[in-house]
Amino acid sequence: MSPIDSRPPCPSCGSEYIVKNGSTHHKKPKFKCKDCGRQFVEFSTQKYI
């Protein structure tokens, strides 16, 4: 996997089955775990979206 296509693991379940899910209003990419359904932003200061 190239660094451009790397996706963070899910912070809830640790799954690597992650898809890009849009972006925040601050232009940070959002991700969604396909196993548990959790949405998250990599390096976010908030706990949940």
DSSP file (Angstrom, degrees, kcal/mol; ACC not computed):
  #  RESIDUE AA STRUCTURE BP1 BP2  ACC     N-H-->O    O-->H-N    N-H-->O    O-->H-N    TCO  KAPPA ALPHA  PHI   PSI    X-CA   Y-CA   Z-CA
    1    1 A M              0   0    0      0, 0.0     5,-0.1     0, 0.0     0, 0.0   0.000 360.0 360.0 360.0 130.6    0.0    0.0    0.0
    2    2 A S    >   -     0   0    0      1,-0.1     3,-0.7     3,-0.0     4,-0.5  -0.408 360.0-112.8 -77.8 157.0    1.5    3.4   -0.9
    3    3 A P  G >  S+     0   0    0      0, 0.0     3,-0.7     0, 0.0    -1,-0.1   0.820 117.5  56.7 -59.2 -31.2    1.7    6.2    1.6
    4    4 A I  G 3  S+     0   0    0      1,-0.2    -2,-0.0     3,-0.0     0, 0.0   0.857 112.5  40.9 -68.2 -33.8   -0.9    8.2   -0.3
    5    5 A D  G <  S+     0   0    0     -3,-0.7    -1,-0.2     2,-0.1     2,-0.1   0.358  87.1 123.9 -95.6   4.8   -3.4    5.4   -0.1
    6    6 A S    <   -     0   0    0     -3,-0.7    -4,-0.0    -4,-0.5     0, 0.0  -0.427  41.9-164.9 -71.4 140.2   -2.7    4.4    3.5
    7    7 A R        -     0   0    0     -2,-0.1    11,-0.1     9,-0.1    -2,-0.1  -0.962  20.9-114.4-124.6 142.2   -5.6    4.5    5.9
    8    8 A P        -     0   0    0      0, 0.0     2,-0.1     0, 0.0    34,-0.0  -0.376  35.5-105.2 -71.8 152.5   -5.5    4.5    9.7
    9    9 A P        -     0   0    0      0, 0.0     7,-0.2     0, 0.0     6,-0.1  -0.379  48.0 -85.2 -70.8 158.6   -6.8    1.5   11.6
   10   10 A C     >  -     0   0    0      5,-2.4     4,-1.5     1,-0.2    29,-0.0  -0.457  30.4-146.4 -64.6 129.1  -10.2    1.9   13.3
   11   11 A P  T  4 S+     0   0    0      0, 0.0    -1,-0.2     0, 0.0    29,-0.0   0.717  95.4  46.4 -70.7 -18.9   -9.7    3.4   16.8
   12   12 A S  T  4 S+     0   0    0      3,-0.1    -2,-0.0    26,-0.0     0, 0.0   0.931 133.0   7.3 -86.4 -52.2  -12.6    1.4   18.2
   13   13 A C  T  4 S-     0   0    0      2,-0.1    -1,-0.0    25,-0.0    -3,-0.0   0.535  89.8-123.0-113.3  -8.8  -12.0   -2.2   16.9
   14   14 A G     <  +     0   0    0     -4,-1.5     0, 0.0     1,-0.2     0, 0.0   0.537  54.4 157.4  80.8   5.3   -8.6   -2.0   15.3
   15   15 A S        -     0   0    0      1,-0.1    -5,-2.4    -6,-0.1    -1,-0.2  -0.275  40.7-152.9 -65.6 149.4   -9.9   -3.2   11.9
   16   16 A E  S    S+     0   0    0     -7,-0.2     2,-1.8     1,-0.1    -1,-0.1   0.376  70.9 103.5 -98.1   0.2   -7.9   -2.4    8.7
   17   17 A Y        +     0   0    0      2,-0.0    17,-2.8    -7,-0.0    18,-0.4  -0.574  53.8 150.4 -86.6  77.8  -11.2   -2.6    6.6
   18   18 A I  E     -A   33   0A   0     -2,-1.8     2,-0.3    15,-0.2    15,-0.2  -0.867  28.7-167.1-117.0 141.1  -11.5    1.2    6.3
   19   19 A V  E     -A   32   0A   0     13,-2.4    13,-2.7    -2,-0.3     2,-0.2  -0.949  31.7-106.0-124.7 150.2  -13.0    3.4    3.5
   20   20 A K  E     -A   31   0A   0     -2,-0.3    11,-0.3    11,-0.2     3,-0.1  -0.537  32.7-171.1 -71.0 138.8  -12.8    7.1    2.9
   21   21 A N  E     -     0   0A   0      9,-3.3    10,-0.1     1,-0.4     2,-0.1  -0.424  45.0 -80.6-135.0  57.7  -16.0    8.7    3.9
   22   22 A G  E     -     0   0A   0      8,-0.1     8,-2.3     7,-0.1    -1,-0.4  -0.440  58.2 -82.0  83.5-156.7  -15.9   12.4    2.7
   23   23 A S  E     -A   29   0A   0      6,-0.3    18,-0.0    -2,-0.1     2,-0.0  -0.975  32.1-105.8-148.8 160.0  -14.2   15.2    4.6
   24   24 A T    >   -     0   0    0      4,-2.8     3,-1.9    -2,-0.3     6,-0.1  -0.236  43.7 -98.9 -77.5 173.1  -14.9   17.5    7.5
   25   25 A H  T 3  S+     0   0    0      1,-0.3    -1,-0.1     2,-0.1     0, 0.0   0.624 127.1  60.3 -70.2 -10.2  -15.7   21.2    7.0
   26   26 A H  T 3  S-     0   0    0      2,-0.1    -1,-0.3     0, 0.0    -2,-0.0   0.230 121.4-110.2 -96.1  11.3  -12.0   21.8    7.8
   27   27 A K  S <  S+     0   0    0     -3,-1.9    -2,-0.1     1,-0.3    -5,-0.0   0.674  71.2 142.0  69.7  20.9  -11.1   19.7    4.8
   28   28 A K        -     0   0    0      1,-0.0    -4,-2.8    13,-0.0    -1,-0.3  -0.778  57.6-108.8 -89.2 136.8   -9.7   16.8    6.9
   29   29 A P  E     -A   23   0A   0      0, 0.0    13,-0.6     0, 0.0     2,-0.3  -0.412  29.1-147.2 -68.9 137.1  -10.5   13.3    5.4
   30   30 A K  E     - B   0  41A   0     -8,-2.3    -9,-3.3    11,-0.1     2,-0.3  -0.769  12.0-160.8 -99.5 149.7  -13.1   11.2    7.3
   31   31 A F  E     -AB  20  40A   0      9,-2.9     9,-2.5    -2,-0.3     2,-0.4  -0.904   5.0-152.8-127.6 156.6  -12.9    7.5    7.4
   32   32 A K  E     -AB  19  39A   0    -13,-2.7   -13,-2.4    -2,-0.3     2,-0.5  -0.999  16.1-131.3-132.8 133.8  -15.5    4.8    8.1
   33   33 A C  E  >  -A   18   0A   0      5,-2.7     4,-1.3    -2,-0.4   -15,-0.2  -0.698   8.9-157.0 -81.3 127.2  -14.9    1.3    9.5
   34   34 A K  T  4 S+     0   0    0    -17,-2.8    -1,-0.1    -2,-0.5   -16,-0.1   0.625  89.9  52.1 -80.3 -12.8  -16.7   -1.4    7.5
   35   35 A D  T  4 S+     0   0    0    -18,-0.4    -1,-0.1     3,-0.1   -17,-0.1   0.923 128.6  11.5 -86.7 -51.2  -16.6   -3.8   10.5
   36   36 A C  T  4 S-     0   0    0      2,-0.1    -2,-0.2   -21,-0.0    -1,-0.0   0.571  94.0-123.7-107.3 -10.5  -18.1   -1.7   13.3
   37   37 A G     <  +     0   0    0     -4,-1.3     2,-0.1     1,-0.3    -3,-0.1   0.453  54.6 153.0  86.0  -0.4  -19.4    1.3   11.4
   38   38 A R        -     0   0    0     -6,-0.1    -5,-2.7     1,-0.0     2,-0.4  -0.407  33.2-149.3 -66.8 135.7  -17.5    3.9   13.4
   39   39 A Q  E     +B   32   0A   0     -7,-0.2    10,-0.6    -2,-0.1     2,-0.3  -0.867  27.7 160.8-102.0 141.2  -16.6    7.2   11.6
   40   40 A F  E     -B   31   0A   0     -9,-2.5    -9,-2.9    -2,-0.4     2,-0.4  -0.987  37.0-130.4-156.1 163.4  -13.4    9.0   12.5
   41   41 A V  E >   -B   30   0A   0     -2,-0.3     3,-1.4   -11,-0.2   -11,-0.1  -0.976  37.4-113.7-116.4 130.1  -10.8   11.5   11.5
   42   42 A E  T 3  S+     0   0    0    -13,-0.6    -2,-0.0    -2,-0.4   -35,-0.0  -0.414  99.9   7.4 -63.5 136.7   -7.2   10.5   11.8
   43   43 A F  T 3  S+     0   0    0      1,-0.2    -1,-0.3    -2,-0.1     2,-0.1   0.781  92.1 167.3  61.3  31.5   -5.3   12.6   14.4
   44   44 A S    <   -     0   0    0     -3,-1.4    -1,-0.2     1,-0.1    -2,-0.0  -0.466  38.0-150.4 -75.1 146.4   -8.6   14.2   15.6
   45   45 A T  S    S+     0   0    0     -2,-0.1     2,-0.3     0, 0.0    -1,-0.1   0.637  80.4  77.2 -87.2 -16.7   -8.7   16.1   18.9
   46   46 A Q  S    S-     0   0    0      1,-0.1    -5,-0.2    -5,-0.1    -2,-0.1  -0.657  78.2-138.0 -91.8 151.3  -12.3   15.1   19.4
   47   47 A K  S    S+     0   0    0     -2,-0.3     2,-0.3     1,-0.2    -1,-0.1   0.896  81.5  15.8 -76.3 -40.1  -13.3   11.6   20.6
   48   48 A Y              0   0    0     -8,-0.1    -1,-0.2     1,-0.1    -8,-0.1  -0.929 360.0 360.0-133.6 155.7  -16.2   11.0   18.2
   49   49 A I              0   0    0    -10,-0.6    -9,-0.1    -2,-0.3    -1,-0.1   0.379 360.0 360.0 -94.8 360.0  -17.7   12.6   15.0
